[in-house]
Amino acid sequence: MSTQIQSMQKQLDQLRQEANIQRLPVSKAIEELIGYMNQHSPNDGLVVGVAQSENPFRDQKGCIIL
C-alpha cells in the first residue's frame, strides 16, 4: 500500500510540475522557428551543401594494385 501512495505522490508531483510550465502559442512558436531557420540556413550543410574538400564521408580514392 505504501508503494502505491509513493507512486501516486510522484505522479501528482509530475502533474503539478507540468501544470506550471509556461506555454507559448503555436503561432508565436512557429514565428520563432522560422526566424531561427532563416538566420542559421547559410551555415546549414543540408541547405547549402558541403564542400567536397570538407566532406568526411566522400569516397576515398585508394591505391589499387593489380
N, CA, C, O and CB atoms as a CASP TS submission, in Angstrom:
PFRMAT TS
TARGET T0000
AUTHOR 0000-0000-0000
METHOD Language model
MODEL 1
PARENT N/A
ATOM      1  N   MET     1       0.822  -1.182   0.000  1.00  0.00           N
ATOM      2  CA  MET     1       0.000   0.000   0.000  1.00  0.00           C
ATOM      3  C   MET     1       0.873   1.256   0.000  1.00  0.00           C
ATOM      4  O   MET     1       0.534   2.246  -0.648  1.00  0.00           O
ATOM      5  CB  MET     1      -0.939  -0.008   1.203  1.00  0.00           C
ATOM      6  N   SER     2       1.979   1.220   0.713  1.00  0.00           N
ATOM      7  CA  SER     2       2.873   2.372   0.811  1.00  0.00           C
ATOM      8  C   SER     2       3.502   2.700  -0.549  1.00  0.00           C
ATOM      9  O   SER     2       3.664   3.870  -0.894  1.00  0.00           O
ATOM     10  CB  SER     2       3.972   2.106   1.855  1.00  0.00           C
ATOM     11  N   THR     3       3.854   1.670  -1.313  1.00  0.00           N
ATOM     12  CA  THR     3       4.447   1.915  -2.626  1.00  0.00           C
ATOM     13  C   THR     3       3.430   2.552  -3.571  1.00  0.00           C
ATOM     14  O   THR     3       3.789   3.366  -4.422  1.00  0.00           O
ATOM     15  CB  THR     3       4.981   0.605  -3.228  1.00  0.00           C
ATOM     16  N   GLN     4       2.174   2.180  -3.417  1.00  0.00           N
ATOM     17  CA  GLN     4       1.133   2.767  -4.254  1.00  0.00           C
ATOM     18  C   GLN     4       0.972   4.259  -3.920  1.00  0.00           C
ATOM     19  O   GLN     4       0.792   5.081  -4.818  1.00  0.00           O
ATOM     20  CB  GLN     4      -0.214   2.013  -4.060  1.00  0.00           C
ATOM     21  N   ILE     5       1.036   4.600  -2.643  1.00  0.00           N
ATOM     22  CA  ILE     5       0.934   6.002  -2.226  1.00  0.00           C
ATOM     23  C   ILE     5       2.122   6.794  -2.748  1.00  0.00           C
ATOM     24  O   ILE     5       1.957   7.920  -3.216  1.00  0.00           O
ATOM     25  CB  ILE     5       0.854   6.113  -0.688  1.00  0.00           C
ATOM     26  N   GLN     6       3.323   6.216  -2.675  1.00  0.00           N
ATOM     27  CA  GLN     6       4.519   6.886  -3.177  1.00  0.00           C
ATOM     28  C   GLN     6       4.429   7.083  -4.689  1.00  0.00           C
ATOM     29  O   GLN     6       4.813   8.129  -5.214  1.00  0.00           O
ATOM     30  CB  GLN     6       5.780   6.079  -2.818  1.00  0.00           C
ATOM     31  N   SER     7       3.924   6.079  -5.371  1.00  0.00           N
ATOM     32  CA  SER     7       3.771   6.168  -6.818  1.00  0.00           C
ATOM     33  C   SER     7       2.790   7.271  -7.190  1.00  0.00           C
ATOM     34  O   SER     7       3.042   8.045  -8.114  1.00  0.00           O
ATOM     35  CB  SER     7       3.304   4.829  -7.391  1.00  0.00           C
ATOM     36  N   MET     8       1.690   7.343  -6.484  1.00  0.00           N
ATOM     37  CA  MET     8       0.695   8.376  -6.753  1.00  0.00           C
ATOM     38  C   MET     8       1.232   9.767  -6.403  1.00  0.00           C
ATOM     39  O   MET     8       0.901  10.749  -7.068  1.00  0.00           O
ATOM     40  CB  MET     8      -0.589   8.091  -5.965  1.00  0.00           C
ATOM     41  N   GLN     9       2.063   9.849  -5.356  1.00  0.00           N
ATOM     42  CA  GLN     9       2.663  11.118  -4.973  1.00  0.00           C
ATOM     43  C   GLN     9       3.623  11.607  -6.057  1.00  0.00           C
ATOM     44  O   GLN     9       3.649  12.796  -6.376  1.00  0.00           O
ATOM     45  CB  GLN     9       3.396  10.982  -3.630  1.00  0.00           C
ATOM     46  N   LYS    10       4.417  10.688  -6.627  1.00  0.00           N
ATOM     47  CA  LYS    10       5.322  11.047  -7.710  1.00  0.00           C
ATOM     48  C   LYS    10       4.537  11.530  -8.927  1.00  0.00           C
ATOM     49  O   LYS    10       4.912  12.505  -9.577  1.00  0.00           O
ATOM     50  CB  LYS    10       6.212   9.853  -8.086  1.00  0.00           C
ATOM     51  N   GLN    11       3.446  10.834  -9.221  1.00  0.00           N
ATOM     52  CA  GLN    11       2.606  11.215 -10.350  1.00  0.00           C
ATOM     53  C   GLN    11       1.988  12.598 -10.120  1.00  0.00           C
ATOM     54  O   GLN    11       1.928  13.410 -11.043  1.00  0.00           O
ATOM     55  CB  GLN    11       1.501  10.164 -10.576  1.00  0.00           C
ATOM     56  N   LEU    12       1.538  12.863  -8.912  1.00  0.00           N
ATOM     57  CA  LEU    12       0.964  14.161  -8.569  1.00  0.00           C
ATOM     58  C   LEU    12       2.012  15.267  -8.687  1.00  0.00           C
ATOM     59  O   LEU    12       1.723  16.342  -9.211  1.00  0.00           O
ATOM     60  CB  LEU    12       0.383  14.130  -7.148  1.00  0.00           C
ATOM     61  N   ASP    13       3.213  15.008  -8.207  1.00  0.00           N
ATOM     62  CA  ASP    13       4.301  15.985  -8.320  1.00  0.00           C
ATOM     63  C   ASP    13       4.602  16.286  -9.788  1.00  0.00           C
ATOM     64  O   ASP    13       4.811  17.440 -10.165  1.00  0.00           O
ATOM     65  CB  ASP    13       5.572  15.467  -7.611  1.00  0.00           C
ATOM     66  N   GLN    14       4.623  15.229 -10.614  1.00  0.00           N
ATOM     67  CA  GLN    14       4.884  15.409 -12.045  1.00  0.00           C
ATOM     68  C   GLN    14       3.786  16.249 -12.691  1.00  0.00           C
ATOM     69  O   GLN    14       4.081  17.141 -13.487  1.00  0.00           O
ATOM     70  CB  GLN    14       4.994  14.042 -12.751  1.00  0.00           C
ATOM     71  N   LEU    15       2.543  15.982 -12.366  1.00  0.00           N
ATOM     72  CA  LEU    15       1.429  16.747 -12.932  1.00  0.00           C
ATOM     73  C   LEU    15       1.484  18.213 -12.498  1.00  0.00           C
ATOM     74  O   LEU    15       1.200  19.108 -13.294  1.00  0.00           O
ATOM     75  CB  LEU    15       0.091  16.126 -12.512  1.00  0.00           C
ATOM     76  N   ARG    16       1.846  18.456 -11.241  1.00  0.00           N
ATOM     77  CA  ARG    16       1.976  19.836 -10.770  1.00  0.00           C
ATOM     78  C   ARG    16       3.087  20.565 -11.517  1.00  0.00           C
ATOM     79  O   ARG    16       2.941  21.729 -11.887  1.00  0.00           O
ATOM     80  CB  ARG    16       2.248  19.864  -9.261  1.00  0.00           C
ATOM     81  N   GLN    17       4.192  19.870 -11.731  1.00  0.00           N
ATOM     82  CA  GLN    17       5.324  20.465 -12.439  1.00  0.00           C
ATOM     83  C   GLN    17       4.922  20.789 -13.880  1.00  0.00           C
ATOM     84  O   GLN    17       5.261  21.859 -14.386  1.00  0.00           O
ATOM     85  CB  GLN    17       6.550  19.511 -12.414  1.00  0.00           C
ATOM     86  N   GLU    18       4.216  19.892 -14.535  1.00  0.00           N
ATOM     87  CA  GLU    18       3.790  20.129 -15.913  1.00  0.00           C
ATOM     88  C   GLU    18       2.765  21.249 -15.994  1.00  0.00           C
ATOM     89  O   GLU    18       2.736  21.983 -16.981  1.00  0.00           O
ATOM     90  CB  GLU    18       3.212  18.855 -16.515  1.00  0.00           C
ATOM     91  N   ALA    19       1.925  21.396 -14.976  1.00  0.00           N
ATOM     92  CA  ALA    19       0.914  22.447 -14.976  1.00  0.00           C
ATOM     93  C   ALA    19       1.547  23.830 -14.835  1.00  0.00           C
ATOM     94  O   ALA    19       0.953  24.822 -15.260  1.00  0.00           O
ATOM     95  CB  ALA    19      -0.090  22.213 -13.849  1.00  0.00           C
ATOM     96  N   ASN    20       2.737  23.913 -14.249  1.00  0.00           N
ATOM     97  CA  ASN    20       3.399  25.200 -14.031  1.00  0.00           C
ATOM     98  C   ASN    20       4.296  25.630 -15.192  1.00  0.00           C
ATOM     99  O   ASN    20       4.903  26.699 -15.132  1.00  0.00           O
ATOM    100  CB  ASN    20       4.215  25.136 -12.773  1.00  0.00           C
ATOM    101  N   ILE    21       4.388  24.822 -16.239  1.00  0.00           N
ATOM    102  CA  ILE    21       5.234  25.154 -17.382  1.00  0.00           C
ATOM    103  C   ILE    21       4.595  26.298 -18.156  1.00  0.00           C
ATOM    104  O   ILE    21       3.394  26.285 -18.424  1.00  0.00           O
ATOM    105  CB  ILE    21       5.447  23.916 -18.301  1.00  0.00           C
ATOM    106  N   GLN    22       5.415  27.293 -18.513  1.00  0.00           N
ATOM    107  CA  GLN    22       4.938  28.407 -19.318  1.00  0.00           C
ATOM    108  C   GLN    22       4.647  27.913 -20.733  1.00  0.00           C
ATOM    109  O   GLN    22       5.521  27.345 -21.388  1.00  0.00           O
ATOM    110  CB  GLN    22       5.973  29.565 -19.337  1.00  0.00           C
ATOM    111  N   ARG    23       3.438  28.128 -21.194  1.00  0.00           N
ATOM    112  CA  ARG    23       3.033  27.711 -22.533  1.00  0.00           C
ATOM    113  C   ARG    23       3.205  28.871 -23.504  1.00  0.00           C
ATOM    114  O   ARG    23       3.122  30.038 -23.120  1.00  0.00           O
ATOM    115  CB  ARG    23       1.569  27.209 -22.536  1.00  0.00           C
ATOM    116  N   LEU    24       3.442  28.535 -24.758  1.00  0.00           N
ATOM    117  CA  LEU    24       3.642  29.514 -25.805  1.00  0.00           C
ATOM    118  C   LEU    24       2.625  29.227 -26.906  1.00  0.00           C
ATOM    119  O   LEU    24       2.463  28.070 -27.294  1.00  0.00           O
ATOM    120  CB  LEU    24       5.108  29.477 -26.351  1.00  0.00           C
ATOM    121  N   PRO    25       1.938  30.241 -27.419  1.00  0.00           N
ATOM    122  CA  PRO    25       1.007  29.983 -28.520  1.00  0.00           C
ATOM    123  C   PRO    25       1.746  29.406 -29.728  1.00  0.00           C
ATOM    124  O   PRO    25       2.894  29.764 -29.989  1.00  0.00           O
ATOM    125  CB  PRO    25       0.267  31.278 -28.916  1.00  0.00           C
ATOM    126  N   VAL    26       1.089  28.526 -30.451  1.00  0.00           N
ATOM    127  CA  VAL    26       1.713  27.860 -31.587  1.00  0.00           C
ATOM    128  C   VAL    26       2.164  28.886 -32.626  1.00  0.00           C
ATOM    129  O   VAL    26       3.240  28.747 -33.207  1.00  0.00           O
ATOM    130  CB  VAL    26       0.742  26.848 -32.218  1.00  0.00           C
ATOM    131  N   SER    27       1.357  29.904 -32.861  1.00  0.00           N
ATOM    132  CA  SER    27       1.720  30.910 -33.860  1.00  0.00           C
ATOM    133  C   SER    27       3.032  31.607 -33.495  1.00  0.00           C
ATOM    134  O   SER    27       3.859  31.867 -34.369  1.00  0.00           O
ATOM    135  CB  SER    27       0.596  31.944 -34.002  1.00  0.00           C
ATOM    136  N   LYS    28       3.224  31.908 -32.221  1.00  0.00           N
ATOM    137  CA  LYS    28       4.453  32.547 -31.748  1.00  0.00           C
ATOM    138  C   LYS    28       5.642  31.591 -31.879  1.00  0.00           C
ATOM    139  O   LYS    28       6.732  31.998 -32.281  1.00  0.00           O
ATOM    140  CB  LYS    28       4.293  33.005 -30.280  1.00  0.00           C
ATOM    141  N   ALA    29       5.423  30.324 -31.537  1.00  0.00           N
ATOM    142  CA  ALA    29       6.496  29.325 -31.643  1.00  0.00           C
ATOM    143  C   ALA    29       6.919  29.139 -33.096  1.00  0.00           C
ATOM    144  O   ALA    29       8.106  29.001 -33.389  1.00  0.00           O
ATOM    145  CB  ALA    29       6.043  27.975 -31.047  1.00  0.00           C
ATOM    146  N   ILE    30       5.938  29.135 -34.013  1.00  0.00           N
ATOM    147  CA  ILE    30       6.260  28.977 -35.430  1.00  0.00           C
ATOM    148  C   ILE    30       7.060  30.166 -35.932  1.00  0.00           C
ATOM    149  O   ILE    30       8.021  29.995 -36.682  1.00  0.00           O
ATOM    150  CB  ILE    30       4.983  28.810 -36.260  1.00  0.00           C
ATOM    151  N   GLU    31       6.672  31.373 -35.526  1.00  0.00           N
ATOM    152  CA  GLU    31       7.427  32.564 -35.932  1.00  0.00           C
ATOM    153  C   GLU    31       8.872  32.483 -35.458  1.00  0.00           C
ATOM    154  O   GLU    31       9.792  32.824 -36.201  1.00  0.00           O
ATOM    155  CB  GLU    31       6.764  33.836 -35.381  1.00  0.00           C
ATOM    156  N   GLU    32       9.070  32.036 -34.235  1.00  0.00           N
ATOM    157  CA  GLU    32      10.433  31.916 -33.703  1.00  0.00           C
ATOM    158  C   GLU    32      11.225  30.849 -34.451  1.00  0.00           C
ATOM    159  O   GLU    32      12.408  31.041 -34.731  1.00  0.00           O
ATOM    160  CB  GLU    32      10.395  31.586 -32.203  1.00  0.00           C
ATOM    161  N   LEU    33      10.582  29.724 -34.779  1.00  0.00           N
ATOM    162  CA  LEU    33      11.268  28.666 -35.526  1.00  0.00           C
ATOM    163  C   LEU    33      11.667  29.135 -36.920  1.00  0.00           C
ATOM    164  O   LEU    33      12.783  28.873 -37.370  1.00  0.00           O
ATOM    165  CB  LEU    33      10.379  27.428 -35.630  1.00  0.00           C
ATOM    166  N   ILE    34      10.761  29.826 -37.602  1.00  0.00           N
ATOM    167  CA  ILE    34      11.074  30.325 -38.939  1.00  0.00           C
ATOM    168  C   ILE    34      12.216  31.328 -38.873  1.00  0.00           C
ATOM    169  O   ILE    34      13.116  31.294 -39.712  1.00  0.00           O
ATOM    170  CB  ILE    34       9.832  30.968 -39.585  1.00  0.00           C
ATOM    171  N   GLY    35      12.193  32.214 -37.895  1.00  0.00           N
ATOM    172  CA  GLY    35      13.286  33.174 -37.735  1.00  0.00           C
ATOM    173  C   GLY    35      14.612  32.484 -37.470  1.00  0.00           C
ATOM    174  O   GLY    35      15.636  32.876 -38.029  1.00  0.00           O
ATOM    175  N   TYR    36      14.607  31.462 -36.625  1.00  0.00           N
ATOM    176  CA  TYR    36      15.830  30.717 -36.316  1.00  0.00           C
ATOM    177  C   TYR    36      16.361  30.024 -37.569  1.00  0.00           C
ATOM    178  O   TYR    36      17.558  30.062 -37.852  1.00  0.00           O
ATOM    179  CB  TYR    36      15.570  29.680 -35.198  1.00  0.00           C
ATOM    180  N   MET    37      15.455  29.392 -38.313  1.00  0.00           N
ATOM    181  CA  MET    37      15.887  28.674 -39.516  1.00  0.00           C
ATOM    182  C   MET    37      16.440  29.636 -40.567  1.00  0.00           C
ATOM    183  O   MET    37      17.452  29.346 -41.205  1.00  0.00           O
ATOM    184  CB  MET    37      14.718  27.868 -40.105  1.00  0.00           C
ATOM    185  N   ASN    38      15.777  30.781 -40.748  1.00  0.00           N
ATOM    186  CA  ASN    38      16.277  31.761 -41.717  1.00  0.00           C
ATOM    187  C   ASN    38      17.626  32.326 -41.298  1.00  0.00           C
ATOM    188  O   ASN    38      18.480  32.591 -42.145  1.00  0.00           O
ATOM    189  CB  ASN    38      15.275  32.896 -41.888  1.00  0.00           C
ATOM    190  N   GLN    39      17.819  32.510 -40.014  1.00  0.00           N
ATOM    191  CA  GLN    39      19.075  33.059 -39.511  1.00  0.00           C
ATOM    192  C   GLN    39      20.223  32.057 -39.655  1.00  0.00           C
ATOM    193  O   GLN    39      21.354  32.463 -39.923  1.00  0.00           O
ATOM    194  CB  GLN    39      18.919  33.470 -38.046  1.00  0.00           C
ATOM    195  N   HIS    40      19.960  30.769 -39.485  1.00  0.00           N
ATOM    196  CA  HIS    40      21.020  29.767 -39.495  1.00  0.00           C
ATOM    197  C   HIS    40      21.134  28.990 -40.807  1.00  0.00           C
ATOM    198  O   HIS    40      22.014  28.139 -40.935  1.00  0.00           O
ATOM    199  CB  HIS    40      20.799  28.807 -38.378  1.00  0.00           C
ATOM    200  N   SER    41      20.273  29.260 -41.778  1.00  0.00           N
ATOM    201  CA  SER    41      20.317  28.493 -43.026  1.00  0.00           C
ATOM    202  C   SER    41      21.613  28.672 -43.825  1.00  0.00           C
ATOM    203  O   SER    41      22.022  27.722 -44.491  1.00  0.00           O
ATOM    204  CB  SER    41      19.156  28.883 -43.887  1.00  0.00           C
ATOM    205  N   PRO    42      22.286  29.839 -43.799  1.00  0.00           N
ATOM    206  CA  PRO    42      23.549  29.935 -44.558  1.00  0.00           C
ATOM    207  C   PRO    42      24.635  28.975 -44.073  1.00  0.00           C
ATOM    208  O   PRO    42      25.548  28.649 -44.832  1.00  0.00           O
ATOM    209  CB  PRO    42      24.075  31.346 -44.483  1.00  0.00           C
ATOM    210  N   ASN    43      24.552  28.522 -42.834  1.00  0.00           N
ATOM    211  CA  ASN    43      25.569  27.617 -42.291  1.00  0.00           C
ATOM    212  C   ASN    43      25.098  26.166 -42.242  1.00  0.00           C
ATOM    213  O   ASN    43      25.810  25.300 -41.734  1.00  0.00           O
ATOM    214  CB  ASN    43      25.969  28.066 -40.902  1.00  0.00           C
ATOM    215  N   ASP    44      23.897  25.894 -42.767  1.00  0.00           N
ATOM    216  CA  ASP    44      23.324  24.551 -42.690  1.00  0.00           C
ATOM    217  C   ASP    44      23.798  23.728 -43.881  1.00  0.00           C
ATOM    218  O   ASP    44      23.532  24.079 -45.030  1.00  0.00           O
ATOM    219  CB  ASP    44      21.774  24.610 -42.648  1.00  0.00           C
ATOM    220  N   GLY    45      24.488  22.653 -43.608  1.00  0.00           N
ATOM    221  CA  GLY    45      25.013  21.796 -44.665  1.00  0.00           C
ATOM    222  C   GLY    45      23.936  21.113 -45.483  1.00  0.00           C
ATOM    223  O   GLY    45      24.173  20.776 -46.643  1.00  0.00           O
ATOM    224  N   LEU    46      22.766  20.899 -44.917  1.00  0.00           N
ATOM    225  CA  LEU    46      21.686  20.267 -45.664  1.00  0.00           C
ATOM    226  C   LEU    46      21.034  21.240 -46.644  1.00  0.00           C
ATOM    227  O   LEU    46      20.469  20.813 -47.651  1.00  0.00           O
ATOM    228  CB  LEU    46      20.641  19.714 -44.706  1.00  0.00           C
ATOM    229  N   VAL    47      21.103  22.530 -46.365  1.00  0.00           N
ATOM    230  CA  VAL    47      20.504  23.535 -47.234  1.00  0.00           C
ATOM    231  C   VAL    47      21.511  23.978 -48.290  1.00  0.00           C
ATOM    232  O   VAL    47      21.197  24.007 -49.480  1.00  0.00           O
ATOM    233  CB  VAL    47      20.014  24.746 -46.412  1.00  0.00           C
ATOM    234  N   VAL    48      22.710  24.320 -47.857  1.00  0.00           N
ATOM    235  CA  VAL    48      23.717  24.887 -48.741  1.00  0.00           C
ATOM    236  C   VAL    48      24.561  23.803 -49.417  1.00  0.00           C
ATOM    237  O   VAL    48      24.973  23.959 -50.567  1.00  0.00           O
ATOM    238  CB  VAL    48      24.614  25.833 -47.961  1.00  0.00           C
ATOM    239  N   GLY    49      24.807  22.741 -48.723  1.00  0.00           N
ATOM    240  CA  GLY    49      25.699  21.696 -49.216  1.00  0.00           C
ATOM    241  C   GLY    49      27.052  21.801 -48.536  1.00  0.00           C
ATOM    242  O   GLY    49      27.366  22.812 -47.908  1.00  0.00           O
ATOM    243  N   VAL    50      27.835  20.769 -48.664  1.00  0.00           N
ATOM    244  CA  VAL    50      29.147  20.717 -48.027  1.00  0.00           C
ATOM    245  C   VAL    50      30.201  20.615 -49.121  1.00  0.00           C
ATOM    246  O   VAL    50      30.049  19.839 -50.065  1.00  0.00           O
ATOM    247  CB  VAL    50      29.252  19.515 -47.027  1.00  0.00           C
ATOM    248  N   ALA    51      31.255  21.387 -48.996  1.00  0.00           N
ATOM    249  CA  ALA    51      32.351  21.336 -49.973  1.00  0.00           C
ATOM    250  C   ALA    51      32.982  19.951 -49.964  1.00  0.00           C
ATOM    251  O   ALA    51      33.134  19.332 -48.911  1.00  0.00           O
ATOM    252  CB  ALA    51      33.421  22.421 -49.667  1.00  0.00           C
ATOM    253  N   GLN    52      33.346  19.473 -51.144  1.00  0.00           N
ATOM    254  CA  GLN    52      33.947  18.136 -51.248  1.00  0.00           C
ATOM    255  C   GLN    52      35.204  18.020 -50.395  1.00  0.00           C
ATOM    256  O   GLN    52      35.468  16.961 -49.824  1.00  0.00           O
ATOM    257  CB  GLN    52      34.280  17.815 -52.708  1.00  0.00           C
ATOM    258  N   SER    53      35.981  19.092 -50.302  1.00  0.00           N
ATOM    259  CA  SER    53      37.225  19.030 -49.541  1.00  0.00           C
ATOM    260  C   SER    53      36.969  18.902 -48.042  1.00  0.00           C
ATOM    261  O   SER    53      37.824  18.406 -47.308  1.00  0.00           O
ATOM    262  CB  SER    53      38.067  20.264 -49.816  1.00  0.00           C
ATOM    263  N   GLU    54      35.785  19.350 -47.579  1.00  0.00           N
ATOM    264  CA  GLU    54      35.466  19.292 -46.152  1.00  0.00           C
ATOM    265  C   GLU    54      34.560  18.123 -45.785  1.00  0.00           C
ATOM    266  O   GLU    54      34.269  17.911 -44.608  1.00  0.00           O
ATOM    267  CB  GLU    54      34.815  20.576 -45.727  1.00  0.00           C
ATOM    268  N   ASN    55      34.117  17.372 -46.770  1.00  0.00           N
ATOM    269  CA  ASN    55      33.171  16.287 -46.534  1.00  0.00           C
ATOM    270  C   ASN    55      33.897  15.053 -45.999  1.00  0.00           C
ATOM    271  O   ASN    55      34.688  14.447 -46.722  1.00  0.00           O
ATOM    272  CB  ASN    55      32.410  15.943 -47.830  1.00  0.00           C
ATOM    273  N   PRO    56      33.642  14.668 -44.739  1.00  0.00           N
ATOM    274  CA  PRO    56      34.321  13.498 -44.183  1.00  0.00           C
ATOM    275  C   PRO    56      33.787  12.181 -44.749  1.00  0.00           C
ATOM    276  O   PRO    56      34.396  11.134 -44.530  1.00  0.00           O
ATOM    277  CB  PRO    56      34.181  13.493 -42.676  1.00  0.00           C
ATOM    278  N   PHE    57      32.665  12.209 -45.473  1.00  0.00           N
ATOM    279  CA  PHE    57      32.054  10.981 -45.991  1.00  0.00           C
ATOM    280  C   PHE    57      32.276  10.807 -47.493  1.00  0.00           C
ATOM    281  O   PHE    57      31.650   9.945 -48.109  1.00  0.00           O
ATOM    282  CB  PHE    57      30.564  10.979 -45.694  1.00  0.00           C
ATOM    283  N   ARG    58      33.153  11.607 -48.088  1.00  0.00           N
ATOM    284  CA  ARG    58      33.408  11.480 -49.515  1.00  0.00           C
ATOM    285  C   ARG    58      34.093  10.145 -49.791  1.00  0.00           C
ATOM    286  O   ARG    58      34.695   9.540 -48.903  1.00  0.00           O
ATOM    287  CB  ARG    58      34.272  12.660 -50.028  1.00  0.00           C
ATOM    288  N   ASP    59      33.988   9.705 -51.036  1.00  0.00           N
ATOM    289  CA  ASP    59      34.618   8.446 -51.412  1.00  0.00           C
ATOM    290  C   ASP    59      36.138   8.584 -51.342  1.00  0.00           C
ATOM    291  O   ASP    59      36.718   9.503 -51.920  1.00  0.00           O
ATOM    292  CB  ASP    59      34.175   8.016 -52.830  1.00  0.00           C
ATOM    293  N   GLN    60      36.749   7.688 -50.651  1.00  0.00           N
ATOM    294  CA  GLN    60      38.201   7.701 -50.531  1.00  0.00           C
ATOM    295  C   GLN    60      38.806   7.008 -51.756  1.00  0.00           C
ATOM    296  O   GLN    60      38.412   5.901 -52.126  1.00  0.00           O
ATOM    297  CB  GLN    60      38.660   7.003 -49.209  1.00  0.00           C
ATOM    298  N   LYS    61      39.758   7.680 -52.362  1.00  0.00           N
ATOM    299  CA  LYS    61      40.434   7.080 -53.517  1.00  0.00           C
ATOM    300  C   LYS    61      41.654   6.345 -52.985  1.00  0.00           C
ATOM    301  O   LYS    61      42.631   6.949 -52.543  1.00  0.00           O
ATOM    302  CB  LYS    61      40.838   8.167 -54.598  1.00  0.00           C
ATOM    303  N   GLY    62      41.565   5.043 -53.043  1.00  0.00           N
ATOM    304  CA  GLY    62      42.651   4.240 -52.525  1.00  0.00           C
ATOM    305  C   GLY    62      43.573   3.751 -53.617  1.00  0.00           C
ATOM    306  O   GLY    62      43.313   3.953 -54.804  1.00  0.00           O
ATOM    307  N   CYS    63      44.609   3.132 -53.228  1.00  0.00           N
ATOM    308  CA  CYS    63      45.589   2.579 -54.134  1.00  0.00           C
ATOM    309  C   CYS    63      45.139   1.172 -54.544  1.00  0.00           C
ATOM    310  O   CYS    63      44.902   0.315 -53.693  1.00  0.00           O
ATOM    311  CB  CYS    63      47.001   2.554 -53.478  1.00  0.00           C
ATOM    312  N   ILE    64      45.026   0.950 -55.843  1.00  0.00           N
ATOM    313  CA  ILE    64      44.617  -0.363 -56.317  1.00  0.00           C
ATOM    314  C   ILE    64      45.821  -1.011 -56.999  1.00  0.00           C
ATOM    315  O   ILE    64      46.381  -0.480 -57.958  1.00  0.00           O
ATOM    316  CB  ILE    64      43.391  -0.264 -57.293  1.00  0.00           C
ATOM    317  N   ILE    65      46.196  -2.168 -56.473  1.00  0.00           N
ATOM    318  CA  ILE    65      47.336  -2.903 -57.046  1.00  0.00           C
ATOM    319  C   ILE    65      46.793  -4.152 -57.707  1.00  0.00           C
ATOM    320  O   ILE    65      46.119  -4.969 -57.079  1.00  0.00           O
ATOM    321  CB  ILE    65      48.412  -3.264 -55.951  1.00  0.00           C
ATOM    322  N   LEU    66      47.101  -4.284 -58.988  1.00  0.00           N
ATOM    323  CA  LEU    66      46.629  -5.465 -59.731  1.00  0.00           C
ATOM    324  C   LEU    66      47.699  -6.470 -59.885  1.00  0.00           C
ATOM    325  O   LEU    66      47.476  -7.523 -60.482  1.00  0.00           O
ATOM    326  CB  LEU    66      46.111  -5.088 -61.083  1.00  0.00           C
TER
END
